[in-house]
């Protein structure tokens, strides 16, 4: 399915590829004219990842249309102890950054993660499309179209979902839903990296500040 004119697809892994870990490391927020994030903030975030952290296999739970730009149409990731532990580590790093900012006169450190109204929700997710708030009414329609075209496949019990990521004869693999390996259908992903991303301005202008490789 092609993206509708008002929807932006974020850069995500194609079928069969390893994916960065979404919803774990907090993003930073800036305006387009601001300076680069404080290197101390980046170091604090990088050191938040537990030493020897292994790649995490995640399972898709549901595909939802949300009420926020950054959660327009997204895959909710099934919670797991591994994800909860990793998120807690980054939440602690965020608290340390905030304490440091307060100790330096109450000014927010440049690039402090998740500070402000766009603080991300507690659950991890993988965004499929971003739809402008002015077109928020179209989010449910886009999701219905994905379901109608069999891109989004809900399980019979409603506890999991699969995504068809390639057309007929398309490559891909991993976590097949009914078809097995190589059919371009995914029920989950293996997250081998954590990305720290500056999410200021339009999606195409987002800047990857750092990548943390996870052990295999």
C-alpha positions as CSV (number, residue, x, y, z in Angstrom):
1,X,0.0,0.0,0.0
2,X,1.3,3.5,-0.9
3,X,1.4,6.1,1.8
4,X,-1.5,8.5,1.6
5,X,-0.6,12.1,0.7
6,X,-0.8,13.3,4.4
7,X,1.0,10.4,5.9
8,X,4.8,10.0,6.4
9,X,6.4,6.6,6.8
10,X,9.3,6.7,9.3
11,X,12.5,5.0,8.3
12,X,12.1,1.4,9.6
13,X,13.7,-1.9,8.9
14,X,12.5,-3.8,5.8
15,X,11.3,-7.4,6.1
16,X,14.0,-9.8,7.0
17,X,16.4,-7.1,8.3
18,X,17.4,-6.5,11.9
19,X,15.7,-3.5,13.4
20,X,16.8,-0.8,15.8
21,X,15.1,-0.9,19.2
22,X,12.1,1.4,19.3
23,X,10.5,2.8,22.4
24,X,13.4,2.1,24.7
25,X,16.0,4.9,24.4
26,X,14.3,8.3,24.8
27,X,14.5,10.7,21.9
28,X,15.7,14.3,22.3
29,X,13.7,17.3,21.3
30,X,14.9,20.6,19.7
31,X,13.8,23.4,17.5
32,X,15.4,23.6,14.1
33,X,17.7,26.5,15.0
34,X,19.0,25.2,18.3
35,X,22.5,23.9,18.9
36,X,23.5,20.3,19.0
37,X,22.6,18.3,22.1
38,X,24.9,18.4,25.0
39,X,27.6,15.7,24.7
40,X,27.2,15.0,28.4
41,X,23.6,14.1,27.8
42,X,24.6,11.7,24.9
43,X,27.2,10.1,27.1
44,X,24.7,9.6,29.9
45,X,22.3,7.9,27.5
46,X,25.0,5.8,26.0
47,X,26.1,4.6,29.4
48,X,22.5,3.7,30.3
49,X,22.5,0.6,28.2
50,X,23.6,-2.3,30.4
51,X,27.0,-3.6,29.6
52,X,26.8,-6.7,27.4
53,X,23.1,-6.0,26.7
54,X,22.0,-8.7,24.2
55,X,19.7,-8.2,21.2
56,X,16.0,-8.4,22.1
57,X,13.4,-10.3,20.2
58,X,10.1,-8.5,20.3
59,X,6.6,-9.6,19.3
60,X,3.9,-7.5,17.7
61,X,0.8,-7.3,19.8
62,X,-1.6,-4.9,18.0
63,X,-1.7,-2.3,15.3
64,X,-3.5,0.9,16.4
65,X,-4.5,4.4,15.3
66,X,-3.5,6.8,18.0
67,X,-4.4,10.4,19.0
68,X,-0.9,11.8,18.8
69,X,1.3,12.6,15.8
70,X,4.1,10.3,16.9
71,X,1.6,7.5,17.5
72,X,-0.5,8.0,14.4
73,X,-0.5,4.4,13.2
74,X,1.7,2.1,15.1
75,X,2.5,-1.4,16.2
76,X,2.2,-1.9,20.0
77,X,5.0,-4.2,21.1
78,X,4.1,-7.0,23.5
79,X,5.7,-6.2,26.9
80,X,8.5,-8.4,28.2
81,X,10.9,-8.4,31.2
82,X,13.8,-7.6,28.9
83,X,12.2,-4.5,27.5
84,X,11.0,-3.3,30.9
85,X,14.5,-3.6,32.3
86,X,16.0,-1.7,29.4
87,X,13.4,1.1,29.6
88,X,14.0,1.4,33.4
89,X,17.7,1.9,32.7
90,X,17.0,4.8,30.4
91,X,14.4,6.3,32.7
92,X,17.2,6.4,35.4
93,X,19.5,8.1,32.9
94,X,16.8,10.7,32.1
95,X,16.4,11.4,35.8
96,X,20.1,11.9,36.2
97,X,20.1,14.4,33.3
98,X,17.3,16.3,34.9
99,X,19.1,16.4,38.3
100,X,22.3,17.7,36.6
101,X,20.2,20.4,34.9
102,X,18.7,21.6,38.1
103,X,22.1,21.6,39.8
104,X,23.3,24.0,37.1
105,X,20.7,26.7,37.8
106,X,17.5,25.0,36.8
107,X,18.1,25.2,33.1
108,X,17.2,22.3,30.9
109,X,20.3,20.6,29.4
110,X,20.3,20.8,25.7
111,X,19.0,17.5,24.3
112,X,17.6,16.2,27.6
113,X,15.3,13.3,26.6
114,X,11.6,13.3,27.0
115,X,11.3,16.6,28.7
116,X,8.1,18.5,27.8
117,X,4.6,17.6,26.5
118,X,5.9,15.0,24.0
119,X,7.3,12.7,26.7
120,X,6.8,9.2,25.2
121,X,4.3,6.7,26.6
122,X,5.5,3.8,28.8
123,X,4.9,1.1,26.3
124,X,7.3,0.4,23.4
125,X,5.9,0.8,19.8
126,X,7.0,0.8,16.2
127,X,5.5,3.6,14.1
128,X,4.2,2.7,10.7
129,X,2.9,6.1,9.5
130,X,2.9,9.7,10.8
131,X,-0.3,11.6,9.9
132,X,-0.5,15.3,10.5
133,X,-2.7,16.4,13.4
134,X,-4.7,18.5,10.9
135,X,-5.7,15.2,9.3
136,X,-6.1,13.2,12.5
137,X,-9.5,11.9,11.3
138,X,-7.7,10.0,8.5
139,X,-5.7,7.8,10.8
140,X,-8.5,5.3,11.4
141,X,-9.2,5.2,7.7
142,X,-5.6,4.4,6.8
143,X,-5.5,1.6,9.3
144,X,-8.7,0.2,7.9
145,X,-7.2,0.3,4.4
146,X,-4.1,-1.6,5.7
147,X,-6.4,-4.3,7.2
148,X,-8.5,-4.5,4.0
149,X,-5.4,-5.0,1.8
150,X,-4.1,-7.7,4.2
151,X,-1.1,-5.7,5.2
152,X,-2.1,-6.0,8.8
153,X,-3.2,-9.5,9.9
154,X,-4.8,-9.9,13.3
155,X,-4.7,-13.2,15.0
156,X,-8.0,-15.0,15.7
157,X,-7.6,-14.5,19.5
158,X,-6.7,-10.8,19.1
159,X,-3.5,-11.2,21.1
160,X,-1.0,-10.8,18.3
161,X,-0.7,-9.3,14.8
162,X,1.5,-9.9,11.7
163,X,2.6,-7.5,9.0
164,X,2.9,-8.3,5.3
165,X,6.0,-6.4,4.4
166,X,6.5,-7.5,0.8
167,X,4.3,-8.1,-2.3
168,X,3.9,-11.3,-4.2
169,X,7.2,-13.0,-4.6
170,X,8.8,-10.4,-2.2
171,X,11.8,-11.4,-0.1
172,X,12.0,-11.1,3.6
173,X,11.7,-13.5,6.4
174,X,11.5,-14.1,10.1
175,X,8.5,-14.8,12.2
176,X,6.2,-15.9,9.4
177,X,2.5,-15.8,10.1
178,X,1.1,-18.9,8.5
179,X,3.5,-18.9,5.6
180,X,6.8,-19.6,7.2
181,X,10.2,-18.1,6.4
182,X,10.7,-16.0,3.3
183,X,7.1,-14.9,2.7
184,X,7.7,-11.3,3.8
185,X,5.3,-11.6,6.8
186,X,6.5,-10.6,10.2
187,X,5.1,-11.3,13.7
188,X,8.1,-9.6,15.4
189,X,11.6,-8.3,15.0
190,X,15.0,-8.8,16.5
191,X,16.3,-5.5,17.9
192,X,20.1,-5.3,17.5
193,X,20.7,-1.6,18.1
194,X,19.4,1.2,20.2
195,X,19.2,4.5,18.4
196,X,19.3,7.9,20.1
197,X,17.5,10.3,17.8
198,X,17.0,14.1,17.7
199,X,13.3,14.3,16.7
200,X,13.1,18.1,16.1
201,X,11.3,19.4,13.0
202,X,9.9,17.3,10.1
203,X,10.5,13.5,10.1
204,X,12.9,13.7,7.1
205,X,15.1,16.1,9.1
206,X,15.5,13.9,12.2
207,X,19.1,13.2,13.1
208,X,20.5,10.0,14.5
209,X,22.9,11.1,17.2
210,X,24.2,7.7,18.3
211,X,23.8,4.0,17.8
212,X,24.4,1.4,20.5
213,X,25.1,-2.0,19.2
214,X,23.7,-4.9,21.2
215,X,25.4,-8.3,21.6
216,X,24.2,-11.1,19.5
